[in-house]
């Protein structure tokens, strides 16, 4: 199989700029073999994909799939607390980009995020030196763009200032960030759906054939009107009874069809939400425990 991936350097890495790689290897190849080959060519140390050691992965299985970012360097410890801070209540995780796998503990306060000389340093050339500002309070989290060159994006929308939730996708420069609840002892786990194929269609029942209700009403009322006319002309009310009974099944079928149609629309809406959720999970490579 052909694996197209990016080799990027994390903090302390010998990789100074990302390398785009095309690697030919057997399907299901152990990640340890790939790591050994890259170490011989690029003098890398520990490689990881989405925060998971490459040696624990297999080629072709998420997250080691086409488009994977292999990050070189030691895994940052979640137990590292910023100077002068107490135990954090949130963790800002870099889940994609050159510094993927970086975990930045947060507590209540204000933090400047950027490439250098700030509170939260992320080694990403796409970031401005002072890119954005995070404000963490006991009840909320907010991000504000500081006039960065490439902008700050939250859930696909460029923002100047926006509230954050733990489900939001934050993009700054070439890095994708996520906010997760936890303490320094918490360990991130890999989302098995990261990098998975989201093009497979979701199964839905065929839409019901309900007909057009106004047409059904006209179809049922015309015989009924004819029955009334015949009853008045002949004086025999049996005609009215027959036409009433013949119209009843048409009306019942029409209203039952409307109910099936509403149920089918509800199933389509639920499928759309499920598709949006799997696409969101596909973009995120780290979930909180």
C-alpha positions in Angstrom: 0.0 0.0 0.0 1.0 3.6 -0.5 0.9 5.8 2.6 1.0 9.6 2.2 1.8 11.3 5.4 3.6 14.3 6.9 6.6 14.1 9.2 6.6 17.1 11.5 8.9 18.1 14.4 7.5 18.7 17.9 9.4 20.4 20.8 13.0 19.2 20.9 12.9 17.5 17.5 15.6 17.5 14.8 12.9 18.1 12.2 12.9 21.8 11.6 10.2 21.9 8.9 7.5 19.5 7.9 8.4 16.8 5.3 5.7 15.4 3.0 6.3 11.7 2.6 5.0 9.0 0.2 5.9 5.6 1.7 5.4 2.2 0.1 4.8 -0.5 2.7 2.8 -3.7 3.2 -0.8 -3.4 4.2 -1.1 -3.8 8.0 2.7 -3.1 8.4 3.6 -2.6 12.0 4.2 1.0 12.9 7.5 0.0 14.6 9.0 -0.9 11.2 8.0 2.4 9.7 9.5 4.2 12.8 12.8 2.4 12.4 13.0 3.3 8.7 12.3 7.0 9.4 14.8 7.0 12.3 17.5 5.7 10.0 16.7 8.4 7.3 15.8 11.4 9.4 17.4 10.7 12.8 14.0 11.0 14.5 13.3 9.8 18.1 9.9 8.9 19.3 7.2 9.2 16.6 3.5 9.5 17.4 0.3 10.0 15.4 -2.6 11.8 17.1 -0.8 11.4 20.4 -0.3 7.6 20.1 3.2 6.1 19.7 3.8 5.0 16.1 5.1 1.7 17.3 1.6 0.8 18.7 -0.1 1.4 15.3 -0.6 -0.5 12.1 -0.5 1.0 8.6 -4.0 1.4 7.1 -5.7 1.4 10.5 -6.8 4.9 11.9 -5.1 7.1 12.8 -2.2 5.7 10.6 -3.9 6.4 7.3 -3.4 8.7 4.4 -3.0 12.3 5.6 -1.6 11.2 9.0 0.8 13.6 10.7 3.8 11.8 12.3 5.1 14.0 15.1 8.7 13.6 16.2 9.8 14.4 19.8 9.1 13.4 23.4 5.4 13.3 24.4 4.6 16.3 26.6 3.4 15.4 30.0 -0.1 16.4 31.0 1.2 16.6 34.5 3.3 19.7 33.7 1.6 22.8 35.3 2.4 26.2 34.0 4.6 28.3 36.4 2.7 30.1 39.1 -0.5 28.2 38.5 -2.5 25.7 40.6 -3.9 22.4 39.5 -5.7 23.0 36.1 -9.3 22.3 35.4 -9.0 22.3 31.6 -6.5 21.0 29.0 -5.9 22.7 25.6 -4.8 19.8 23.3 -3.2 20.2 19.9 -4.9 17.5 18.0 -3.6 18.3 14.5 -0.7 20.1 13.0 3.1 20.3 13.5 2.8 20.2 17.3 0.1 17.5 17.4 0.1 15.8 20.8 1.0 18.8 22.8 -1.1 19.2 26.0 -1.3 22.6 27.7 -2.9 22.6 31.2 -5.1 25.6 32.0 -6.7 27.1 35.1 -8.7 30.2 35.7 -7.0 33.2 34.1 -6.0 34.8 30.8 -3.5 33.2 28.4 -1.9 34.5 25.2 -1.4 31.8 22.6 1.1 32.0 19.8 4.4 30.9 18.2 6.8 32.4 20.7 7.1 34.7 23.7 3.6 34.0 25.0 2.0 32.0 27.8 0.9 29.0 25.5 3.7 28.4 22.9 2.8 26.1 20.0 5.7 25.6 17.5 3.7 26.2 14.3 5.0 28.5 11.6 1.4 29.3 10.6 0.8 31.0 14.0 1.5 34.6 14.7 3.8 35.4 17.6 0.8 36.6 19.5 -2.1 34.8 17.8 -5.0 34.6 20.2 -6.1 35.2 23.8 -7.9 32.6 26.0 -9.9 33.7 29.0 -10.9 30.9 31.4 -13.4 31.7 34.2 -15.1 29.3 36.6 -18.1 29.1 34.3 -16.9 29.8 30.8 -14.0 29.9 28.3 -13.6 32.5 25.6 -11.1 32.9 22.7 -10.2 36.2 21.1 -8.1 36.7 17.9 -5.3 39.2 18.4 -5.1 40.4 14.8 -3.3 37.3 13.6 -2.2 36.9 10.0 -4.1 33.6 9.3 -7.0 34.2 11.7 -8.7 32.2 14.4 -11.5 29.7 13.5 -14.0 28.0 15.7 -16.1 25.2 14.2 -15.3 26.4 10.7 -16.2 30.0 11.3 -13.6 32.8 11.5 -14.1 34.8 14.7 -12.8 37.9 16.4 -14.1 36.7 19.8 -16.2 33.6 20.6 -17.2 31.4 23.5 -15.7 27.9 23.7 -17.1 24.6 24.7 -15.3 21.2 25.1 -16.9 20.1 21.8 -15.6 23.0 19.8 -12.9 22.6 17.1 -10.4 25.5 17.2 -8.1 26.2 14.3 -5.1 28.6 14.6 -2.5 28.6 11.8 -1.8 25.0 10.7 -2.9 23.7 14.1 -6.2 22.2 15.2 -6.9 22.5 18.9 -9.5 21.1 21.3 -10.5 22.1 24.8 -10.9 19.1 27.2 -11.9 18.9 30.9 -9.6 17.2 33.3 -6.8 17.4 35.7 -3.0 16.9 35.3 -3.4 13.2 35.9 -6.0 12.7 33.2 -4.7 10.8 30.1 -6.1 11.5 26.6 -7.3 8.5 24.6 -7.5 8.0 20.9 -10.8 8.4 19.1 -11.0 5.2 17.0 -13.1 7.1 14.4 -10.3 9.7 13.7 -9.3 9.5 10.0 -12.1 7.0 9.2 -14.0 7.1 6.0 -17.1 9.3 6.3 -18.3 8.9 2.7 -20.2 5.7 3.4 -23.9 6.4 3.0 -26.2 6.0 6.1 -29.0 3.5 5.6 -32.5 5.0 5.5 -35.8 3.4 4.5 -37.4 4.4 1.2 -39.7 7.4 1.4 -43.3 6.4 1.8 -45.6 6.9 -1.2 -48.4 8.9 0.4 -49.9 10.7 -2.5 -51.2 14.3 -2.5 -53.6 14.9 0.3 -55.8 17.5 -1.5 -56.1 15.1 -4.5 -57.1 12.3 -2.1 -59.7 14.6 -0.5 -61.2 15.5 -3.9 -61.2 11.8 -4.9 -63.1 10.9 -1.8 -65.5 13.8 -1.8 -66.6 13.6 -5.4 -68.3 10.1 -4.9 -69.8 11.4 -1.7 -71.4 14.4 -3.5 -72.6 12.1 -6.2 -74.2 9.9 -3.5 -76.0 13.0 -2.0 -77.3 14.0 -5.4 -78.6 10.5 -6.2 -80.2 10.2 -2.7 -82.0 13.5 -3.3 -83.1 12.6 -6.8 -84.2 9.0 -6.0 -85.2 9.4 -2.4 -83.1 6.4 -1.6 -80.5 7.2 1.1 -78.8 3.9 0.6 -76.7 5.5 -2.2 -75.3 8.0 0.4 -74.3 5.2 2.7 -72.5 3.3 -0.1 -70.6 6.4 -1.2 -69.7 7.3 2.4 -68.2 3.8 3.0 -66.3 4.0 -0.3 -64.8 7.4 0.7 -63.7 6.3 4.1 -60.7 4.1 3.1 -59.3 6.8 0.9 -59.3 9.3 3.7 -57.8 6.9 6.2 -55.1 6.0 3.7 -54.3 9.7 3.1 -54.0 10.6 6.8 -52.0 7.4 7.6 -49.6 8.3 4.7 -49.1 11.8 6.2 -48.1 10.1 9.5 -45.6 7.8 7.8 -44.2 10.8 5.9 -43.6 12.7 9.2 -41.9 9.7 10.7 -39.7 9.3 7.6 -38.7 13.1 7.8 -37.8 12.5 11.5 -35.6 9.6 10.5 -33.9 11.7 7.9 -33.2 14.5 10.4 -31.8 12.0 12.9 -29.5 10.6 10.2 -28.3 14.1 9.3 -27.4 14.6 13.0 -25.6 11.3 13.1 -23.6 12.2 10.0 -22.6 15.5 11.4 -21.5 13.8 14.6 -19.3 11.2 12.8 -17.7 14.0 10.7 -16.9 15.9 13.9 -15.4 12.9 15.5 -13.5 12.1 12.3 -11.8 15.6 12.6 -10.9 15.1 16.3 -8.1 12.7 17.2 -8.3 13.0 21.0 -11.3 12.6 23.3 -11.4 13.3 27.0 -11.7 10.4 29.3 
